[in-house]
């Protein structure tokens, strides 16, 4: 089981042994990214559903029963 103190010590050791940042590599990466802009979004965006597809949004009163789970007594077989 790792304690909070040992977790902080591990994080400190890992930060000390991590490679140092290279400003030249960062500049090259930024230059390459600017030279090759993305032509398409990373994820395709679907069209919002129109009323023909989705139907009409009906707002009901709070006390109106809309399923058998809201009023189970009304749906009993006698």
C-alpha positions in Angstrom: 0.0 0.0 0.0 1.4 3.4 -1.0 1.2 6.2 1.5 0.8 9.8 0.5 4.4 10.5 1.5 5.8 7.7 -0.7 3.7 8.8 -3.6 5.1 12.4 -3.3 8.6 11.0 -3.1 8.0 8.9 -6.2 6.7 11.9 -8.1 9.7 14.0 -7.0 12.1 11.3 -8.2 10.4 10.9 -11.5 10.4 14.7 -12.1 14.1 14.8 -11.3 15.0 11.9 -13.7 12.7 13.1 -16.6 14.5 14.4 -19.7 14.9 18.1 -19.9 12.9 19.9 -22.6 14.6 20.8 -25.9 13.5 24.3 -27.1 14.8 23.5 -30.7 12.7 20.4 -30.9 9.6 22.3 -29.7 10.2 25.0 -32.4 10.6 22.3 -35.1 7.3 20.7 -34.0 5.4 24.0 -34.0 6.8 24.8 -37.5 5.8 21.3 -38.8 2.3 21.7 -37.3 1.8 25.1 -38.9 3.1 23.8 -42.3 0.6 20.9 -42.5 -2.8 22.1 -41.3 -5.5 19.5 -40.9 -8.0 19.4 -43.7 -10.6 17.4 -41.8 -11.7 17.5 -38.1 -10.4 14.7 -36.0 -14.0 13.4 -35.3 -16.8 13.5 -37.8 -19.7 15.7 -36.7 -23.2 14.4 -37.4 -26.0 16.7 -38.4 -28.5 17.7 -35.8 -31.7 15.8 -36.0 -34.4 17.8 -37.7 -38.1 17.6 -36.6 -38.9 15.2 -39.5 -36.5 12.7 -38.1 -36.9 13.2 -34.3 -40.5 14.1 -34.1 -42.1 16.8 -32.0 -40.9 17.6 -28.5 -43.9 17.3 -26.3 -43.9 18.9 -22.8 -46.3 17.3 -20.4 -47.7 18.5 -17.2 -45.9 17.2 -14.1 -48.8 15.2 -12.8 -49.6 13.6 -16.2 -48.8 9.8 -16.3 -46.5 9.1 -19.2 -45.6 5.4 -18.5 -46.8 2.5 -16.5 -43.9 3.0 -14.1 -45.3 6.4 -13.0 -48.7 5.0 -12.1 -48.5 1.2 -11.6 -51.9 1.0 -10.0 -53.6 2.2 -13.2 -52.1 -0.8 -15.2 -53.1 -3.7 -13.0 -55.2 -6.5 -14.4 -58.2 -7.3 -12.3 
